[in-house]
Amino acid sequence: MNLRRAEHHTETLIRQARKLWRRRPDTRLLLEGLARFGYGARGFVYLSIGLILMLTAHDLTSQTAGSTGVVEALARQPLGRVWLILLGVGLWAFVLWRVLQSVFDADNEGRDLAAIGKRAGQAVSGVVYGLLASTVFEVLDEVYANPSADDVTENQEKARALMDLPFGKEMLIGIGLVILAVGIGNVVRGIRSDFARDLACSEKICKRVVPLAHVGYVARGLAYFPLAGLVMLAGFRERESEITSFGGALEAVETLPAGPWLLTATALGLMAFGAFALVEGRFRRIRPPRDLDLT
């Protein structure tokens, strides 16, 4: 009798498990939701960077610009931990989407030379956002953390260690050239790319939002130039003290003639990039990876 009851109980559990499995969220929809959440997180980061940079340009805040500066600012707000958790999860969701794009060719780019270059860029982007997501969760464990200062110190230590190696000076200059190339690549993409191709929206909406992408990518590309220049300068002078963070390099522009207005223009461009990322979160075509088993 006990054996029959056990068998009946087991069968009931199996039926319930099957029902739950059939009711599980569709994997494609889940991946699409995560990707859209990730684009939203990226948009929030760049909108915040642009806002902080705008305030910095007109001496309205002492907050450091840059992505880690955004993390630092959020940590000090009411419900800061909640904001950081949401941002961290969103950034990791974007990293997952970059993996699907670069490794599984989610955008169906193909395997020609141009496609491989684009997918390699997506992979590098995934690494960058993964590092930022890690910073977010590190701050959660360190209430009084100052990630902006830590970034500069860490970058300078790495630069010193690199210059201590054979041909270290040349390698540091090479890193600066790579950063410069990334900036130029963004500028070229902002000028030449057809961003409407990846959006599932009406022609009227696309005409309104695509200019945000053109302006945003050009601005983001130009924003890399100061950092590239400082890294190369550190290599030429063999002085790691020249090294700073992305935000620190942007703030150095303020010392130039018309610096505040240059920063303001850059801030508006970065905010345009962030706004377009939010548009992508809503309208981007999220294609299922061809080489990933989603059954």
Buried (B, 14 or more C-beta within 10 A) or exposed (E): EEEEEEEEEEEEEEEEEEEEEEEEEEEBEEBBBBBBBBBBBBBBBBBBBBBBBBBBBEEEBEBBBBBBBBBBBBBEEEEBEEBBBBBBBBBBBBBBBBBBBBBBBBBEBEEEEEBEEBBEBBBBBBEBBBEBBBBBBBBBEEEEBBBBBBBBEEBBEBBBEBBEEEEBBEBBBBBBBEBBEBBBBBBEBBEEBEBBEBBEBEEEBBEEBBEBBBBBBBBBBBBBBBBBBBBBBBBEEEBBEBBBBBBBBBBBBBEEEEBBEBBBBBBBBBBBBBBBBBBBBBBBEBBBBEEBEEE
